[in-house]
Each structure stands twice: as C-alpha cells, then as structure tokens.
Amino acid sequence: LTLSTTDSVSSMEGAVAAGMTICAHPAVKVELEIAWPDAKFYFDQGDFHAMLEYVDQGICPFMAVGHEDTVMDSVYLAKLCER
C-alpha cells in the first residue's frame, strides 16, 4: 500500500475505513473483493507502472501491490523511490 504525503493512512484497514480508492491489478480482483468487501477498488488493465500514474493523477491515492510482483522490476522500484 502506498501512501500520499497528505494522508495518514498506512494500512488496508485504514484505507477502507477512510473510504479511499485503492488501485489494484485486475488479476487479484476476486481475491481482494472477497477479502475486503467494503473497500473501494479501482481495477484497470494497465500494469503496475500505470497504477503509479493513477496515483499521480489522483484517481486512487493508494495501491495494493505485492512485493513479489514488483521486486525484480528495477524501473518500477526507481519510480516508487521518486515519489
């Protein structure tokens, strides 16, 4: 879960309670909707790089991204560090 500089939410529980939109990859849509039925998700066909753009655009201030999905993508990790 990423955190914008103006919000104090640092967990899925906090994001759901605050009613914040969470960007997530559509490959995990069913699992996330079962685990977090009250969450407001934004699923798009884009990749993890696209999700960073959605955060920048304000579409969703948070991302649900697994470490194992992105740990080997040095370009993506560098983009995270830029934020």
C-alpha positions in Angstrom: 0.0 0.0 0.0 1.5 3.3 -0.9 0.9 6.5 1.0 0.5 10.0 -0.3 2.2 12.8 1.6 -1.1 14.4 2.7 -2.8 11.3 4.1 -2.1 9.4 7.3 -3.4 6.0 6.2 -0.8 3.2 6.2 -2.9 0.0 6.0 -5.7 -1.6 4.1 -7.8 -1.3 7.2 -7.2 2.5 7.3 -7.8 3.0 3.6 -11.1 1.1 3.8 -12.2 2.9 6.9 -11.4 6.2 5.2 -13.3 5.3 2.1 -10.2 5.8 -0.1 -9.9 4.3 -3.5 -7.2 1.7 -3.8 -5.6 0.8 -7.2 -5.1 -2.8 -7.7 -4.2 -5.2 -10.6 -7.3 -6.9 -12.1 -5.5 -10.3 -11.7 -6.3 -10.2 -8.0 -9.8 -8.6 -8.2 -11.8 -11.6 -7.0 -9.4 -12.2 -4.1 -9.4 -8.6 -3.0 -13.1 -8.1 -3.2 -13.7 -11.2 -1.1 -11.1 -10.2 1.5 -12.1 -6.5 1.5 -15.8 -6.4 0.6 -16.2 -2.8 1.9 -13.2 -1.5 0.0 -13.4 0.9 -2.9 -11.0 -0.5 -5.6 -10.0 0.8 -9.0 -9.1 -2.1 -11.3 -7.6 -1.3 -14.7 -6.0 -3.4 -17.4 -2.8 -1.4 -17.0 0.3 -2.7 -15.4 2.0 -1.6 -12.1 3.6 1.3 -13.9 0.1 2.5 -15.0 -1.0 2.3 -11.4 1.7 4.8 -10.4 0.2 7.2 -13.0 -3.2 6.7 -11.5 -1.8 7.7 -8.1 -0.2 10.8 -9.6 -3.5 11.7 -11.4 -5.4 11.4 -8.1 -7.6 8.5 -9.4 -6.5 6.5 -6.4 -4.2 7.7 -3.6 -3.3 4.1 -2.6 -2.1 1.0 -4.3 -2.3 -2.7 -3.3 0.8 -4.2 -4.7 2.5 -7.4 -3.7 6.3 -7.3 -3.1 6.8 -10.5 -5.1 5.1 -8.9 -8.2 7.5 -6.0 -8.4 10.7 -6.7 -6.6 12.6 -7.6 -9.8 11.4 -4.6 -11.7 14.1 -2.0 -11.1 12.4 0.7 -13.2 9.2 0.4 -11.2 11.1 0.4 -7.9 13.0 3.6 -9.0 9.7 5.2 -9.8 8.4 4.4 -6.3 11.6 6.0 -4.8 11.0 9.1 -6.9 7.7 9.6 -5.1 
